[in-house]
């Protein structure tokens, strides 16, 4: 893992990298030949004018993902918030967050704004919450095709307001997410600032998708190095699902904003991921605005390798680092 500390506006300062563990090294080619092949096929389907079929297929993962039960000792309660659901996840050594409002992890799942939900991310979010020593509020926001990104962002804002209304102090709320959810976490904090709401205490993101414009990713060498995420599928989603009348508003992409006033940030990403340039640009935006930021680049780690924490030591270490960062914010 490489850590880039950016206290001032500058290019990332790369420290000596930890070598990927054997499990991570094996996972990279294995995923490329299995999950990567499947997603490439899905991207090809969407790019050939069958975007609706691509969306339908992408949603099939949520039902079988119910088998990904949270770790032993995890308690769970579902909350209905307008047009979307969320759920509280907390370990039984913590008080019920509905009765004692100490600190909270507000989490947004990945899935490219076309898939994912409570089932796919319940186990991961519960682990991150446990490592952080706080309950996690796992949000099942609306996504394509039922809602545009702007409506997804409205759901994110509503979930943050819900925590404030429940009595959580903003400085003790951590906003977090992975992949599309990581980009959404940044978009939320920017929206919080623009809408005059109190800022959360911290922000963390795992391999965030934060730029709907594919230009920078397509020019990056990681376009051909990612273990399983094809850049084409991101481009198809942005072009066919996010764009309105063929146009992408640059302001929908967090990388195009001034980050002045944002809370401390931790970003984690794999060294071969196609989303590495998104993470680097977010870190640069933080540095330009003098926002405290840590950028961790994990050697050859697959996209959101944290989900394999039961198998990969690197994934467990990444979750522990997230937990430490979150604890430092609220302690």
C-alpha positions as CSV (number, residue, x, y, z in Angstrom):
1,X,0.0,0.0,0.0
2,X,1.2,3.5,-0.9
3,X,0.2,6.5,1.2
4,X,0.1,10.0,-0.4
5,X,-0.1,12.8,2.1
6,X,-1.2,16.1,0.6
7,X,-1.2,18.9,3.2
8,X,-0.8,21.6,0.5
9,X,-1.6,22.0,-3.2
10,X,0.9,19.7,-4.9
11,X,1.2,16.4,-6.7
12,X,0.8,13.3,-4.6
13,X,3.8,12.4,-2.5
14,X,4.2,8.6,-3.0
15,X,5.8,6.7,-0.2
16,X,7.4,3.2,-0.5
17,X,4.8,0.7,-1.4
18,X,4.0,-2.5,0.5
19,X,4.0,-5.5,-1.8
20,X,0.7,-7.1,-2.5
21,X,0.0,-10.2,-0.5
22,X,-0.1,-13.5,-2.3
23,X,-3.9,-13.7,-2.1
24,X,-4.1,-10.3,-3.8
25,X,-1.6,-11.3,-6.5
26,X,-3.6,-14.4,-7.3
27,X,-7.0,-12.5,-7.2
28,X,-5.9,-10.1,-9.9
29,X,-5.7,-12.5,-12.9
30,X,-8.4,-14.7,-11.5
31,X,-10.9,-11.9,-11.5
32,X,-9.8,-10.7,-14.9
33,X,-10.7,-14.0,-16.4
34,X,-14.1,-14.4,-14.7
35,X,-15.8,-11.3,-13.4
36,X,-13.9,-9.1,-15.8
37,X,-15.1,-11.2,-18.8
38,X,-18.7,-11.0,-17.6
39,X,-18.6,-7.3,-17.1
40,X,-16.9,-6.8,-20.4
41,X,-19.8,-8.7,-22.0
42,X,-22.3,-6.6,-20.1
43,X,-20.6,-3.4,-21.3
44,X,-20.7,-4.7,-24.9
45,X,-24.4,-5.4,-24.6
46,X,-25.1,-1.9,-23.4
47,X,-22.9,-0.4,-26.0
48,X,-24.7,-2.2,-28.8
49,X,-28.0,-0.4,-28.0
50,X,-29.3,-2.8,-25.4
51,X,-28.9,-0.5,-22.4
52,X,-32.2,-1.6,-20.8
53,X,-31.2,-5.2,-21.0
54,X,-27.8,-4.3,-19.4
55,X,-29.6,-2.6,-16.6
56,X,-31.9,-5.6,-16.1
57,X,-29.0,-8.1,-15.9
58,X,-27.0,-5.9,-13.5
59,X,-29.9,-5.9,-11.0
60,X,-30.0,-9.7,-10.7
61,X,-27.1,-9.7,-8.2
62,X,-29.1,-8.2,-5.4
63,X,-31.3,-11.3,-4.6
64,X,-28.5,-13.9,-4.3
65,X,-26.4,-11.4,-2.4
66,X,-28.7,-11.9,0.5
67,X,-26.5,-14.9,1.3
68,X,-23.7,-12.4,2.3
69,X,-24.9,-12.2,5.9
70,X,-23.2,-9.7,8.3
71,X,-20.6,-11.0,10.8
72,X,-21.8,-12.7,14.0
73,X,-23.0,-10.2,16.6
74,X,-24.3,-7.7,14.1
75,X,-27.7,-6.2,14.8
76,X,-29.8,-4.8,12.0
77,X,-32.9,-2.6,11.7
78,X,-34.5,-1.3,8.4
79,X,-35.5,2.3,8.0
80,X,-37.9,3.7,5.3
81,X,-37.0,7.2,4.1
82,X,-39.5,8.5,1.5
83,X,-38.7,6.7,-1.8
84,X,-35.8,4.6,-0.5
85,X,-34.7,2.4,2.3
86,X,-31.7,2.2,4.6
87,X,-30.7,0.1,7.5
88,X,-28.8,0.4,10.7
89,X,-26.0,-2.1,11.2
90,X,-24.2,-2.2,14.6
91,X,-22.3,-4.8,16.7
92,X,-23.9,-5.9,19.8
93,X,-21.2,-4.3,22.0
94,X,-22.5,-0.9,20.8
95,X,-25.7,0.8,22.0
96,X,-28.7,0.8,19.7
97,X,-28.2,3.9,17.5
98,X,-31.9,4.6,17.6
99,X,-31.7,5.1,21.3
100,X,-28.2,6.6,21.8
101,X,-26.9,9.0,19.1
102,X,-23.1,9.1,19.6
103,X,-21.4,8.7,16.2
104,X,-22.4,7.2,12.9
105,X,-21.0,6.0,9.6
106,X,-23.2,7.1,6.7
107,X,-22.4,4.6,3.9
108,X,-23.3,4.5,0.1
109,X,-22.8,1.3,-1.8
110,X,-21.2,0.9,-5.2
111,X,-22.6,-0.6,-8.3
112,X,-22.2,2.0,-11.0
113,X,-25.6,3.6,-10.2
114,X,-27.2,0.6,-11.9
115,X,-26.9,-2.2,-9.3
116,X,-26.0,-3.0,-5.7
117,X,-28.1,-2.5,-2.6
118,X,-28.4,-3.5,1.1
119,X,-27.8,-7.2,0.4
120,X,-24.6,-6.8,-1.7
121,X,-22.9,-4.5,0.8
122,X,-24.4,-5.5,4.2
123,X,-21.4,-7.7,5.2
124,X,-18.8,-5.2,4.1
125,X,-20.5,-2.2,5.7
126,X,-20.9,-4.0,9.0
127,X,-17.2,-4.8,9.0
128,X,-16.2,-1.2,8.3
129,X,-18.6,-0.1,11.0
130,X,-17.1,-2.6,13.5
131,X,-13.6,-1.5,12.7
132,X,-14.7,2.1,13.2
133,X,-16.3,1.5,16.5
134,X,-19.6,3.0,15.4
135,X,-23.0,2.0,13.9
136,X,-23.3,2.2,10.1
137,X,-26.3,3.6,8.2
138,X,-26.3,1.7,5.0
139,X,-28.3,3.6,2.3
140,X,-30.2,1.9,-0.5
141,X,-30.5,5.0,-2.6
142,X,-32.5,5.1,-5.9
143,X,-30.5,4.5,-9.1
144,X,-30.9,4.0,-12.8
145,X,-33.2,3.4,-14.5
146,X,-35.7,4.5,-11.8
147,X,-33.9,7.7,-10.8
148,X,-31.3,10.0,-12.4
149,X,-28.1,10.9,-10.6
150,X,-29.6,14.2,-9.3
151,X,-32.3,12.2,-7.6
152,X,-29.8,9.8,-6.2
153,X,-28.0,12.8,-4.7
154,X,-31.3,14.0,-3.2
155,X,-31.6,10.7,-1.5
156,X,-28.1,11.0,-0.1
157,X,-28.9,14.5,1.2
158,X,-32.1,13.1,2.8
159,X,-30.2,10.4,4.5
160,X,-27.7,12.9,6.0
161,X,-30.6,15.1,7.2
162,X,-32.2,12.1,8.8
163,X,-29.1,11.5,10.9
164,X,-29.1,15.1,12.0
165,X,-32.8,15.0,12.8
166,X,-32.2,11.9,14.9
167,X,-29.8,13.9,17.1
168,X,-26.4,12.9,15.7
169,X,-23.9,15.8,15.8
170,X,-22.5,16.5,12.4
171,X,-18.9,16.4,13.5
172,X,-19.4,12.8,14.7
173,X,-20.8,11.7,11.3
174,X,-18.5,10.1,8.8
175,X,-19.6,10.0,5.1
176,X,-18.3,7.0,3.2
177,X,-18.8,4.8,0.2
178,X,-17.2,2.6,-2.5
179,X,-17.0,3.0,-6.2
180,X,-20.1,4.9,-7.4
181,X,-21.0,5.3,-3.7
182,X,-17.5,6.8,-3.1
183,X,-18.2,9.4,-5.8
184,X,-21.7,10.0,-4.3
185,X,-20.1,10.5,-0.9
186,X,-18.0,13.4,-2.3
187,X,-21.0,14.7,-4.2
188,X,-23.0,14.7,-0.9
189,X,-20.5,16.6,1.1
190,X,-20.3,19.2,-1.7
191,X,-24.1,19.4,-1.7
192,X,-24.1,19.8,2.1
193,X,-21.8,22.8,1.8
194,X,-23.8,24.3,-1.0
195,X,-27.1,23.9,0.9
196,X,-25.7,25.4,4.1
197,X,-26.0,22.3,6.2
198,X,-23.4,21.6,8.9
199,X,-20.4,19.7,7.7
200,X,-19.7,16.1,8.7
201,X,-16.6,15.2,10.6
202,X,-14.9,13.2,7.9
203,X,-15.1,11.7,4.4
204,X,-13.7,8.4,3.2
205,X,-14.0,6.7,-0.2
206,X,-13.0,3.3,-1.6
207,X,-12.1,3.5,-5.3
208,X,-14.5,6.4,-6.0
209,X,-16.0,6.9,-9.4
210,X,-16.0,10.7,-9.4
211,X,-15.8,11.8,-13.0
212,X,-18.6,10.9,-15.5
213,X,-16.4,12.2,-18.4
214,X,-14.3,9.2,-19.5
215,X,-11.5,11.3,-21.2
216,X,-8.9,11.1,-18.4
217,X,-9.6,7.4,-17.7
218,X,-9.4,6.4,-21.3
219,X,-6.0,8.1,-21.6
220,X,-4.6,6.4,-18.5
221,X,-2.6,3.1,-18.8
222,X,-4.8,1.5,-16.1
223,X,-7.5,1.4,-18.8
224,X,-6.0,-2.0,-19.8
225,X,-4.7,-3.0,-16.4
226,X,-7.8,-3.1,-14.2
227,X,-8.5,-6.6,-12.9
228,X,-12.2,-6.6,-13.8
229,X,-13.8,-3.2,-14.3
230,X,-14.0,-2.3,-18.0
231,X,-13.8,1.5,-18.6
232,X,-16.4,0.9,-21.4
233,X,-19.1,0.0,-18.9
234,X,-18.5,3.3,-17.0
235,X,-18.6,5.2,-20.2
236,X,-21.8,3.5,-21.3
237,X,-23.6,4.2,-18.0
238,X,-22.6,7.9,-18.2
239,X,-23.5,8.3,-21.8
240,X,-26.7,6.3,-21.9
241,X,-28.0,6.7,-18.3
242,X,-26.5,9.9,-16.7
243,X,-26.4,12.3,-19.7
244,X,-29.5,14.3,-20.4
245,X,-30.2,15.0,-24.1
246,X,-26.7,13.7,-24.8
247,X,-25.0,16.2,-22.4
248,X,-23.1,15.6,-19.2
249,X,-23.2,18.5,-16.8
250,X,-19.6,18.8,-15.5
251,X,-21.0,19.8,-12.1
252,X,-22.3,16.3,-11.6
253,X,-18.7,15.1,-11.3
254,X,-17.1,15.9,-7.9
255,X,-13.7,16.2,-9.5
256,X,-14.8,19.5,-11.2
257,X,-15.5,21.3,-7.9
258,X,-13.6,23.5,-5.5
259,X,-13.2,21.5,-2.3
260,X,-12.8,24.5,0.1
261,X,-14.3,23.7,3.5
262,X,-14.5,19.9,3.1
263,X,-13.6,17.8,6.2
264,X,-10.6,15.5,6.4
265,X,-10.5,12.8,3.7
266,X,-9.2,9.3,3.2
267,X,-9.2,7.7,-0.3
268,X,-8.2,4.1,-1.0
269,X,-7.7,2.7,-4.4
270,X,-5.8,-0.2,-6.1
271,X,-2.7,0.6,-8.1
272,X,-4.0,-1.0,-11.3
273,X,-7.6,0.2,-11.1
274,X,-9.1,2.2,-14.0
275,X,-10.5,4.5,-11.3
276,X,-7.1,5.4,-10.0
277,X,-7.1,8.8,-12.0
278,X,-10.5,9.6,-10.3
279,X,-8.9,9.1,-6.9
280,X,-5.8,11.1,-7.8
281,X,-7.8,14.0,-9.1
282,X,-10.0,14.0,-5.9
283,X,-6.8,14.1,-3.8
284,X,-5.4,16.9,-5.9
285,X,-8.6,18.9,-5.4
286,X,-8.3,18.4,-1.7
287,X,-4.7,19.6,-1.8
288,X,-5.6,22.6,-3.8
289,X,-8.2,23.6,-1.2
290,X,-5.9,22.7,1.8
291,X,-8.2,20.0,2.9
292,X,-6.4,17.3,5.0
293,X,-6.2,14.2,2.7
294,X,-4.7,10.8,2.7
295,X,-4.5,8.8,-0.5
296,X,-3.7,5.1,-0.2
297,X,-2.8,3.2,-3.3
298,X,-2.9,-0.5,-2.6
299,X,-0.5,-2.6,-4.7
300,X,-2.5,-4.6,-7.4
301,X,-5.6,-4.6,-5.2
302,X,-8.8,-5.3,-7.3
303,X,-11.6,-2.9,-7.3
304,X,-13.1,-2.7,-3.7
305,X,-11.0,-5.6,-2.6
306,X,-12.4,-5.0,0.9
307,X,-15.3,-7.3,0.1
308,X,-12.8,-10.2,0.2
309,X,-11.7,-9.5,3.7
310,X,-12.5,-13.0,4.7
311,X,-9.8,-14.2,2.3
312,X,-7.3,-11.4,1.7
313,X,-5.0,-10.0,4.4
314,X,-4.6,-6.8,2.3
315,X,-8.4,-6.3,2.4
316,X,-8.5,-6.7,6.2
317,X,-5.6,-4.2,6.5
318,X,-7.5,-1.7,4.3
319,X,-10.6,-2.0,6.5
320,X,-8.6,-1.5,9.6
321,X,-7.1,1.7,8.1
322,X,-10.5,3.0,7.3
323,X,-11.6,2.2,10.9
324,X,-8.6,4.0,12.4
325,X,-9.2,7.0,10.3
326,X,-12.9,7.1,11.3
327,X,-12.0,6.7,15.0
328,X,-9.5,9.5,14.9
329,X,-12.2,11.8,13.6
330,X,-14.6,11.2,16.4
331,X,-12.2,10.6,19.3
